Amino acid sequence: MASVAALLNTRCHTHKLGEEPPGGPDDYGIPDFSSVSAASESSRALLAAVIAKKIARFEPRLVNASVTLDRDPVNPGRLRGAVRAHLADFPMSEPVTFELAGSAQGVTLA
């Protein structure tokens, strides 16, 4: 889904990771996470929560989004994970999953 990829690869400069965003259209994207250590479980959990909130706010076609992030077993300095959600416009609430790969350069849908 191109709109999710655009959201995840846009940097929001109105706040830092862990700060409450001020709201408004300038809040589109995720904060810079280049300082997040893939080894830190709490940092991964914080980034996952931010991504889930941004999807809830800016991608209305996806509901009940949850995000998991873990260390990449091949490259422990990188993040791997998934977004799990349901498509809102389907009568049977169709589940979807997007695999994620992340680094300081951005997050990609794998």
SVG drawing of the C-alpha trace seen along z (x, -y; Angstrom):
<svg xmlns="http://www.w3.org/2000/svg" viewBox="-20 -22 44 36">
<polyline fill="none" stroke="black" stroke-width="0.4" points="0.0,0.0 1.8,-3.1 0.1,-5.5 1.4,-3.5 4.9,-3.5 4.7,-7.3 3.6,-7.8 6.4,-5.7 9.1,-7.3 8.1,-10.9 9.8,-12.5 7.7,-14.6 9.8,-17.5 7.2,-18.9 8.2,-16.6 10.8,-14.0 10.2,-10.3 8.5,-9.8 7.0,-13.4 3.3,-13.9 2.7,-15.4 1.0,-18.8 -1.6,-17.6 -2.4,-19.1 -1.3,-18.5 2.4,-19.2 2.3,-16.0 2.2,-13.7 5.0,-11.1 7.0,-9.6 9.7,-11.3 13.4,-10.7 14.3,-7.4 17.9,-7.2 19.0,-7.3 16.8,-4.3 18.9,-1.2 17.5,2.0 18.9,3.7 16.7,1.7 13.3,3.4 11.8,0.2 12.9,-1.9 11.4,0.7 8.2,0.7 8.1,-3.1 8.6,-3.3 6.0,-0.6 3.5,-2.5 4.2,-5.7 3.8,-4.0 0.5,-2.4 -0.8,-5.9 0.2,-7.5 -1.5,-4.8 -4.6,-5.2 -4.6,-9.0 -3.5,-9.2 -4.6,-6.0 -8.4,-5.7 -8.7,-2.6 -6.8,-0.6 -8.4,0.0 -7.1,1.7 -3.5,1.5 -0.8,3.1 2.9,2.9 5.7,5.3 9.4,4.5 12.3,6.8 15.9,7.0 16.7,8.4 18.3,11.8 20.7,11.4 21.6,7.8 21.1,7.0 21.5,3.3 18.4,3.2 14.7,3.5 12.2,6.0 8.5,6.2 5.0,6.1 1.9,4.0 -1.3,6.0 -4.7,4.3 -8.1,4.7 -9.4,3.0 -12.2,0.7 -14.2,0.7 -14.8,4.4 -18.0,5.8 -16.2,8.7 -13.3,6.5 -10.5,8.1 -7.2,8.6 -4.0,7.4 -0.3,7.7 2.5,5.6 6.1,6.8 8.5,4.0 12.2,3.5 13.8,0.5 17.1,-1.3 18.2,-4.9 17.4,-5.7 13.7,-4.8 11.1,-2.0 10.2,0.1 7.3,2.4 9.0,5.7"/>
</svg>
